[in-house]
Amino acid sequence: MNEEKRSSEYRPPQENEPFNSVVDHYRNIVGTPDKPIDLESMPKPLRWFGYFFFSVILIGSIMLLIAFLIT
């Protein structure tokens, strides 16, 4: 019963509302994102590029750490 109550009361997070006119102006002029990036909604080639890019950075960091510890 608790699970049903929790799921019916859950509301997904909404966009971050600007708290003053300066922040609103900055978002409109500069174009800062107001919600997090959802990789699942992107096209497949772009998603694969993102996964590849982050994997290369992670593997390179681990290799650099190992090389530093060995020497």
C-alpha positions in Angstrom: 0.0 0.0 0.0 2.9 2.4 0.7 4.4 1.7 -2.7 1.1 2.7 -4.4 0.8 5.8 -2.4 4.4 6.9 -3.1 4.1 6.3 -6.8 0.9 8.2 -7.1 2.3 11.2 -5.2 5.6 11.3 -7.2 5.9 14.2 -9.6 8.9 14.3 -11.9 11.3 17.3 -11.4 10.4 20.3 -13.4 12.6 22.8 -15.1 14.6 25.0 -12.8 12.7 28.3 -12.6 14.9 31.4 -12.6 14.8 33.1 -9.2 15.4 36.6 -10.6 15.4 38.5 -13.8 19.2 38.4 -14.1 19.3 34.6 -14.2 16.4 34.6 -16.7 18.2 37.1 -19.0 21.5 35.1 -18.7 19.7 31.9 -19.7 17.9 33.6 -22.7 21.0 35.4 -24.0 23.8 33.0 -23.3 21.7 29.8 -23.7 22.6 28.0 -20.5 20.7 24.7 -20.2 17.9 24.6 -17.6 17.5 20.9 -17.4 20.0 18.0 -17.3 21.0 16.2 -20.5 19.2 12.9 -21.2 21.5 10.7 -23.3 18.6 8.2 -24.0 16.7 10.8 -25.9 19.6 11.6 -28.3 20.1 10.0 -31.7 22.0 6.7 -31.7 25.2 8.0 -33.4 25.5 10.9 -31.0 24.8 8.5 -28.0 27.5 6.1 -29.2 30.0 9.0 -29.6 29.2 10.1 -26.1 29.7 6.6 -24.7 33.0 6.2 -26.7 34.3 9.7 -25.6 33.6 9.1 -21.9 35.1 5.6 -22.1 38.3 6.9 -23.7 38.6 9.5 -21.0 38.0 7.0 -18.2 40.4 4.3 -19.6 43.1 7.0 -20.3 42.8 8.2 -16.7 43.1 4.7 -15.3 46.1 4.0 -17.6 47.8 7.3 -16.5 47.2 6.4 -12.9 48.7 2.9 -13.3 51.7 4.3 -15.2 52.2 6.9 -12.4 52.0 4.2 -9.7 54.4 1.9 -11.5 57.2 4.5 -12.0 
